Amino acid sequence: MERFLRTGGLPPEGVQLLGRWTSADLGSGFDLLETDDAAKLTEFAYQWSDLMELEIMPVLEDAELAAVLGRVAKK
């Protein structure tokens, strides 16, 4: 908590923090981040990796998913 209070837990430049949610028992949380630079996500994860296990899960918006499926789905 000391590091979070000192730094604000903000991601590096090039990564936008869209939202953050923390469980009531402070045992877990979820950050919604946006970037085109996966290396920046790795940088952010590394800053906290000595304190917690992190999982990075890339996601697509529905329109992006539909475009991908339109290109690759078997017809």
N, CA, C and O atoms as a Tinker XYZ file with bonds, in Angstrom:
   300  protein
     1  N      0.830000   -1.190000    0.000000    73     2
     2  CA     0.000000    0.000000    0.000000    64     1     3
     3  C      0.874000    1.254000    0.000000    63     2     4     5
     4  O      0.519000    2.277000   -0.586000    81     3
     5  N      2.025000    1.153000    0.670000    73     3     6
     6  CA     2.924000    2.317000    0.718000    64     5     7
     7  C      3.341000    2.743000   -0.689000    63     6     8     9
     8  O      3.322000    3.930000   -1.015000    81     7
     9  N      3.719000    1.763000   -1.526000    73     7    10
    10  CA     4.134000    2.097000   -2.890000    64     9    11
    11  C      2.974000    2.691000   -3.678000    63    10    12    13
    12  O      3.152000    3.658000   -4.418000    81    11
    13  N      1.795000    2.117000   -3.520000    73    11    14
    14  CA     0.630000    2.635000   -4.241000    64    13    15
    15  C      0.328000    4.069000   -3.813000    63    14    16    17
    16  O      0.066000    4.926000   -4.657000    81    15
    17  N      0.363000    4.331000   -2.526000    73    15    18
    18  CA     0.078000    5.676000   -2.044000    64    17    19
    19  C      1.149000    6.669000   -2.497000    63    18    20    21
    20  O      0.856000    7.834000   -2.767000    81    19
    21  N      2.382000    6.195000   -2.577000    73    19    22
    22  CA     3.484000    7.074000   -2.994000    64    21    23
    23  C      3.428000    7.373000   -4.493000    63    22    24    25
    24  O      3.688000    8.502000   -4.907000    81    23
    25  N      3.088000    6.363000   -5.314000    73    23    26
    26  CA     3.141000    6.522000   -6.768000    64    25    27
    27  C      1.788000    6.770000   -7.412000    63    26    28    29
    28  O      1.715000    7.255000   -8.541000    81    27
    29  N      0.726000    6.444000   -6.709000    73    27    30
    30  CA    -0.601000    6.513000   -7.304000    64    29    31
    31  C     -0.918000    5.307000   -8.160000    63    30    32    33
    32  O     -2.021000    5.190000   -8.695000    81    31
    33  N      0.052000    4.400000   -8.294000    73    31    34
    34  CA    -0.172000    3.194000   -9.088000    64    33    35
    35  C     -0.427000    3.474000  -10.547000    63    34    36    37
    36  O     -1.081000    2.685000  -11.230000    81    35
    37  N      0.082000    4.587000  -11.030000    73    35    38
    38  CA    -0.194000    4.968000  -12.419000    64    37    39
    39  C      0.699000    4.216000  -13.389000    63    38    40    41
    40  O      1.864000    3.956000  -13.085000    81    39
    41  N      0.165000    3.862000  -14.555000    73    39    42
    42  CA     0.968000    3.180000  -15.571000    64    41    43
    43  C      1.937000    4.160000  -16.225000    63    42    44    45
    44  O      1.804000    5.372000  -16.051000    81    43
    45  N      2.910000    3.642000  -16.976000    73    43    46
    46  CA     3.873000    4.524000  -17.643000    64    45    47
    47  C      3.222000    5.318000  -18.772000    63    46    48    49
    48  O      2.113000    5.015000  -19.213000    81    47
    49  N      3.929000    6.322000  -19.218000    73    47    50
    50  CA     3.471000    7.116000  -20.362000    64    49    51
    51  C      3.250000    6.185000  -21.542000    63    50    52    53
    52  O      4.052000    5.284000  -21.791000    81    51
    53  N      2.178000    6.402000  -22.254000    73    51    54
    54  CA     1.830000    5.541000  -23.381000    64    53    55
    55  C      0.782000    4.501000  -23.036000    63    54    56    57
    56  O      0.314000    3.766000  -23.906000    81    55
    57  N      0.410000    4.441000  -21.748000    73    55    58
    58  CA    -0.647000    3.535000  -21.297000    64    57    59
    59  C     -1.690000    4.377000  -20.568000    63    58    60    61
    60  O     -1.368000    5.085000  -19.613000    81    59
    61  N     -2.916000    4.299000  -21.012000    73    59    62
    62  CA    -3.998000    5.069000  -20.386000    64    61    63
    63  C     -4.767000    4.191000  -19.411000    63    62    64    65
    64  O     -5.245000    3.117000  -19.776000    81    63
    65  N     -4.883000    4.648000  -18.179000    73    63    66
    66  CA    -5.685000    3.965000  -17.163000    64    65    67
    67  C     -7.138000    4.399000  -17.345000    63    66    68    69
    68  O     -7.479000    5.560000  -17.113000    81    67
    69  N     -7.997000    3.458000  -17.763000    73    67    70
    70  CA    -9.404000    3.774000  -18.003000    64    69    71
    71  C    -10.262000    3.556000  -16.765000    63    70    72    73
    72  O    -11.336000    4.144000  -16.638000    81    71
    73  N     -9.788000    2.711000  -15.852000    73    71    74
    74  CA   -10.533000    2.452000  -14.630000    64    73    75
    75  C     -9.779000    1.481000  -13.751000    63    74    76    77
    76  O     -8.926000    0.729000  -14.222000    81    75
    77  N    -10.103000    1.504000  -12.460000    73    75    78
    78  CA    -9.469000    0.592000  -11.507000    64    77    79
    79  C    -10.503000    0.200000  -10.474000    63    78    80    81
    80  O    -11.219000    1.049000   -9.943000    81    79
    81  N    -10.580000   -1.102000  -10.187000    73    79    82
    82  CA   -11.504000   -1.613000   -9.177000    64    81    83
    83  C    -10.724000   -2.512000   -8.240000    63    82    84    85
    84  O     -9.865000   -3.276000   -8.681000    81    83
    85  N    -11.015000   -2.430000   -6.952000    73    83    86
    86  CA   -10.334000   -3.226000   -5.935000    64    85    87
    87  C    -11.378000   -3.958000   -5.111000    63    86    88    89
    88  O    -12.407000   -3.389000   -4.746000    81    87
    89  N    -11.106000   -5.223000   -4.819000    73    87    90
    90  CA   -12.049000   -5.985000   -4.000000    64    89    91
    91  C    -12.092000   -5.408000   -2.583000    63    90    92    93
    92  O    -11.123000   -4.807000   -2.118000    81    91
    93  N    -13.211000   -5.596000   -1.915000    73    91    94
    94  CA   -13.411000   -5.016000   -0.586000    64    93    95
    95  C    -12.388000   -5.513000    0.428000    63    94    96    97
    96  O    -12.059000   -4.797000    1.374000    81    95
    97  N    -11.877000   -6.740000    0.243000    73    95    98
    98  CA   -10.886000   -7.257000    1.194000    64    97    99
    99  C     -9.447000   -6.900000    0.800000    63    98   100   101
   100  O     -8.499000   -7.346000    1.447000    81    99
   101  N     -9.287000   -6.105000   -0.248000    73    99   102
   102  CA    -7.991000   -5.650000   -0.771000    64   101   103
   103  C     -7.123000   -6.799000   -1.281000    63   102   104   105
   104  O     -5.919000   -6.628000   -1.469000    81   103
   105  N     -7.723000   -7.964000   -1.505000    73   103   106
   106  CA    -6.967000   -9.130000   -1.938000    64   105   107
   107  C     -6.788000   -9.250000   -3.434000    63   106   108   109
   108  O     -5.966000  -10.039000   -3.901000    81   107
   109  N     -7.544000   -8.479000   -4.191000    73   107   110
   110  CA    -7.420000   -8.537000   -5.643000    64   109   111
   111  C     -7.960000   -7.241000   -6.240000    63   110   112   113
   112  O     -8.580000   -6.425000   -5.558000    81   111
   113  N     -7.707000   -7.086000   -7.505000    73   111   114
   114  CA    -8.187000   -5.890000   -8.181000    64   113   115
   115  C     -8.134000   -6.062000   -9.687000    63   114   116   117
   116  O     -7.692000   -7.089000  -10.202000    81   115
   117  N     -8.592000   -5.042000  -10.371000    73   115   118
   118  CA    -8.685000   -5.077000  -11.818000    64   117   119
   119  C     -8.419000   -3.677000  -12.335000    63   118   120   121
   120  O     -9.069000   -2.721000  -11.912000    81   119
   121  N     -7.458000   -3.551000  -13.256000    73   119   122
   122  CA    -7.197000   -2.294000  -13.951000    64   121   123
   123  C     -7.620000   -2.457000  -15.395000    63   122   124   125
   124  O     -7.346000   -3.490000  -16.006000    81   123
   125  N     -8.277000   -1.466000  -15.948000    73   123   126
   126  CA    -8.600000   -1.433000  -17.361000    64   125   127
   127  C     -7.651000   -0.424000  -17.998000    63   126   128   129
   128  O     -7.717000    0.772000  -17.714000    81   127
   129  N     -6.768000   -0.922000  -18.862000    73   127   130
   130  CA    -5.718000   -0.100000  -19.470000    64   129   131
   131  C     -5.867000   -0.124000  -20.978000    63   130   132   133
   132  O     -6.370000   -1.093000  -21.548000    81   131
   133  N     -5.426000    0.947000  -21.620000    73   131   134
   134  CA    -5.464000    1.001000  -23.080000    64   133   135
   135  C     -4.104000    1.441000  -23.599000    63   134   136   137
   136  O     -3.537000    2.433000  -23.140000    81   135
   137  N     -3.587000    0.677000  -24.572000    73   135   138
   138  CA    -2.318000    1.020000  -25.203000    64   137   139
   139  C     -2.162000    0.246000  -26.495000    63   138   140   141
   140  O     -2.801000   -0.788000  -26.690000    81   139
   141  N     -1.324000    0.741000  -27.366000    73   139   142
   142  CA    -0.935000    0.014000  -28.568000    64   141   143
   143  C      0.446000   -0.596000  -28.400000    63   142   144   145
   144  O      0.977000   -1.195000  -29.335000    81   143
   145  N      1.033000   -0.451000  -27.218000    73   143   146
   146  CA     2.412000   -0.868000  -26.965000    64   145   147
   147  C      2.462000   -1.922000  -25.861000    63   146   148   149
   148  O      2.452000   -1.588000  -24.676000    81   147
   149  N      2.515000   -3.195000  -26.254000    73   147   150
   150  CA     2.537000   -4.281000  -25.270000    64   149   151
   151  C      3.754000   -4.199000  -24.360000    63   150   152   153
   152  O      3.689000   -4.639000  -23.212000    81   151
   153  N      4.859000   -3.649000  -24.844000    73   151   154
   154  CA     6.056000   -3.507000  -24.010000    64   153   155
   155  C      5.785000   -2.593000  -22.816000    63   154   156   157
   156  O      6.341000   -2.798000  -21.737000    81   155
   157  N      4.943000   -1.600000  -23.005000    73   155   158
   158  CA     4.589000   -0.701000  -21.898000    64   157   159
   159  C      3.778000   -1.436000  -20.840000    63   158   160   161
   160  O      3.912000   -1.144000  -19.652000    81   159
   161  N      2.939000   -2.386000  -21.247000    73   159   162
   162  CA     2.204000   -3.193000  -20.283000    64   161   163
   163  C      3.171000   -4.051000  -19.473000    63   162   164   165
   164  O      3.004000   -4.222000  -18.266000    81   163
   165  N      4.184000   -4.590000  -20.151000    73   163   166
   166  CA     5.198000   -5.377000  -19.459000    64   165   167
   167  C      5.951000   -4.512000  -18.456000    63   166   168   169
   168  O      6.233000   -4.953000  -17.342000    81   167
   169  N      6.273000   -3.297000  -18.843000    73   167   170
   170  CA     6.948000   -2.356000  -17.937000    64   169   171
   171  C      6.099000   -2.109000  -16.686000    63   170   172   173
   172  O      6.613000   -2.128000  -15.567000    81   171
   173  N      4.818000   -1.881000  -16.881000    73   171   174
   174  CA     3.910000   -1.631000  -15.762000    64   173   175
   175  C      3.820000   -2.858000  -14.859000    63   174   176   177
   176  O      3.870000   -2.742000  -13.635000    81   175
   177  N      3.688000   -4.033000  -15.473000    73   175   178
   178  CA     3.611000   -5.272000  -14.687000    64   177   179
   179  C      4.887000   -5.486000  -13.886000    63   178   180   181
   180  O      4.831000   -5.899000  -12.728000    81   179
   181  N      6.019000   -5.213000  -14.485000    73   179   182
   182  CA     7.293000   -5.417000  -13.799000    64   181   183
   183  C      7.406000   -4.532000  -12.554000    63   182   184   185
   184  O      7.976000   -4.947000  -11.545000    81   183
   185  N      6.869000   -3.326000  -12.626000    73   183   186
   186  CA     6.930000   -2.397000  -11.492000    64   185   187
   187  C      6.240000   -2.967000  -10.253000    63   186   188   189
   188  O      6.544000   -2.559000   -9.132000    81   187
   189  N      5.320000   -3.902000  -10.449000    73   187   190
   190  CA     4.537000   -4.458000   -9.340000    64   189   191
   191  C      4.772000   -5.945000   -9.128000    63   190   192   193
   192  O      4.227000   -6.526000   -8.190000    81   191
   193  N      5.570000   -6.568000   -9.977000    73   191   194
   194  CA     5.712000   -8.028000   -9.949000    64   193   195
   195  C      6.377000   -8.559000   -8.680000    63   194   196   197
   196  O      6.253000   -9.746000   -8.379000    81   195
   197  N      7.073000   -7.715000   -7.936000    73   195   198
   198  CA     7.672000   -8.184000   -6.686000    64   197   199
   199  C      6.648000   -8.251000   -5.555000    63   198   200   201
   200  O      6.923000   -8.819000   -4.498000    81   199
   201  N      5.474000   -7.673000   -5.777000    73   199   202
   202  CA     4.449000   -7.619000   -4.728000    64   201   203
   203  C      3.226000   -8.482000   -5.016000    63   202   204   205
   204  O      2.517000   -8.879000   -4.092000    81   203
   205  N      2.974000   -8.775000   -6.292000    73   203   206
   206  CA     1.751000   -9.498000   -6.629000    64   205   207
   207  C      1.901000  -10.205000   -7.961000    63   206   208   209
   208  O      2.762000   -9.868000   -8.774000    81   207
   209  N      1.054000  -11.180000   -8.163000    73   207   210
   210  CA     0.981000  -11.867000   -9.438000    64   209   211
   211  C     -0.010000  -11.127000  -10.326000    63   210   212   213
   212  O     -1.128000  -10.828000   -9.907000    81   211
   213  N      0.405000  -10.838000  -11.545000    73   211   214
   214  CA    -0.434000  -10.086000  -12.469000    64   213   215
   215  C     -0.783000  -10.944000  -13.678000    63   214   216   217
   216  O      0.011000  -11.780000  -14.108000    81   215
   217  N     -1.956000  -10.733000  -14.210000    73   215   218
   218  CA    -2.388000  -11.392000  -15.433000    64   217   219
   219  C     -2.797000  -10.303000  -16.417000    63   218   220   221
   220  O     -3.650000   -9.470000  -16.109000    81   219
   221  N     -2.192000  -10.309000  -17.592000    73   219   222
   222  CA    -2.526000   -9.341000  -18.635000    64   221   223
   223  C     -3.373000  -10.073000  -19.672000    63   222   224   225
   224  O     -2.967000  -11.101000  -20.213000    81   223
   225  N     -4.549000   -9.525000  -19.936000    73   223   226
   226  CA    -5.493000  -10.164000  -20.840000    64   225   227
   227  C     -5.902000   -9.166000  -21.928000    63   226   228   229
   228  O     -6.764000   -8.320000  -21.691000    81   227
   229  N     -5.291000   -9.256000  -23.125000    73   227   230
   230  CA    -5.711000   -8.378000  -24.222000    64   229   231
   231  C     -7.156000   -8.681000  -24.614000    63   230   232   233
   232  O     -7.579000   -9.837000  -24.608000    81   231
   233  N     -7.890000   -7.659000  -24.948000    73   231   234
   234  CA    -9.282000   -7.822000  -25.360000    64   233   235
   235  C     -9.555000   -6.985000  -26.606000    63   234   236   237
   236  O     -8.811000   -6.057000  -26.924000    81   235
   237  N    -10.627000   -7.327000  -27.299000    73   235   238
   238  CA   -11.090000   -6.592000  -28.474000    64   237   239
   239  C    -12.491000   -6.065000  -28.220000    63   238   240   241
   240  O    -13.285000   -6.694000  -27.521000    81   239
   241  N    -12.786000   -4.914000  -28.789000    73   239   242
   242  CA   -14.160000   -4.434000  -28.791000    64   241   243
   243  C    -14.940000   -5.280000  -29.788000    63   242   244   245
   244  O    -14.351000   -5.893000  -30.678000    81   243
   245  N    -16.242000   -5.315000  -29.645000    73   243   246
   246  CA   -17.077000   -6.164000  -30.496000    64   245   247
   247  C    -16.865000   -5.892000  -31.982000    63   246   248   249
   248  O    -16.809000   -6.835000  -32.771000    81   247
   249  N    -16.748000   -4.632000  -32.381000    73   247   250
   250  CA   -16.565000   -4.299000  -33.797000    64   249   251
   251  C    -15.240000   -4.852000  -34.315000    63   250   252   253
   252  O    -15.174000   -5.339000  -35.444000    81   251
   253  N    -14.184000   -4.781000  -33.503000    73   251   254
   254  CA   -12.897000   -5.331000  -33.910000    64   253   255
   255  C    -12.982000   -6.854000  -34.043000    63   254   256   257
   256  O    -12.450000   -7.432000  -34.992000    81   255
   257  N    -13.648000   -7.491000  -33.095000    73   255   258
   258  CA   -13.823000   -8.934000  -33.145000    64   257   259
   259  C    -14.603000   -9.343000  -34.392000    63   258   260   261
   260  O    -14.244000  -10.314000  -35.057000    81   259
   261  N    -15.662000   -8.612000  -34.709000    73   259   262
   262  CA   -16.464000   -8.928000  -35.895000    64   261   263
   263  C    -15.606000   -8.822000  -37.162000    63   262   264   265
   264  O    -15.740000   -9.645000  -38.068000    81   263
   265  N    -14.742000   -7.833000  -37.229000    73   263   266
   266  CA   -13.854000   -7.677000  -38.394000    64   265   267
   267  C    -12.908000   -8.854000  -38.517000    63   266   268   269
   268  O    -12.698000   -9.373000  -39.613000    81   267
   269  N    -12.332000   -9.284000  -37.395000    73   267   270
   270  CA   -11.422000  -10.433000  -37.414000    64   269   271
   271  C    -12.174000  -11.685000  -37.836000    63   270   272   273
   272  O    -11.708000  -12.426000  -38.701000    81   271
   273  N    -13.326000  -11.926000  -37.238000    73   271   274
   274  CA   -14.110000  -13.101000  -37.597000    64   273   275
   275  C    -14.525000  -13.079000  -39.059000    63   274   276   277
   276  O    -14.578000  -14.123000  -39.709000    81   275
   277  N    -14.820000  -11.899000  -39.576000    73   275   278
   278  CA   -15.182000  -11.787000  -40.973000    64   277   279
   279  C    -14.036000  -12.168000  -41.907000    63   278   280   281
   280  O    -14.260000  -12.647000  -43.018000    81   279
   281  N    -12.797000  -11.947000  -41.438000    73   279   282
   282  CA   -11.634000  -12.302000  -42.260000    64   281   283
   283  C    -11.247000  -13.767000  -42.136000    63   282   284   285
   284  O    -10.764000  -14.361000  -43.100000    81   283
   285  N    -11.451000  -14.357000  -40.971000    73   283   286
   286  CA   -10.883000  -15.686000  -40.747000    64   285   287
   287  C    -11.910000  -16.813000  -40.595000    63   286   288   289
   288  O    -11.559000  -17.988000  -40.702000    81   287
   289  N    -13.144000  -16.469000  -40.351000    73   287   290
   290  CA   -14.164000  -17.515000  -40.121000    64   289   291
   291  C    -14.376000  -18.319000  -41.398000    63   290   292   293
   292  O    -14.421000  -17.766000  -42.497000    81   291
   293  N    -14.503000  -19.625000  -41.234000    73   291   294
   294  CA   -14.777000  -20.498000  -42.384000    64   293   295
   295  C    -16.223000  -20.324000  -42.785000    63   294   296   297
   296  O    -17.124000  -20.312000  -41.946000    81   295
   297  N    -16.426000  -20.193000  -44.054000    73   295   298
   298  CA   -17.778000  -19.941000  -44.557000    64   297   299
   299  C    -18.375000  -21.189000  -45.126000    63   298   300
   300  O    -19.511000  -21.170000  -45.598000    81   299
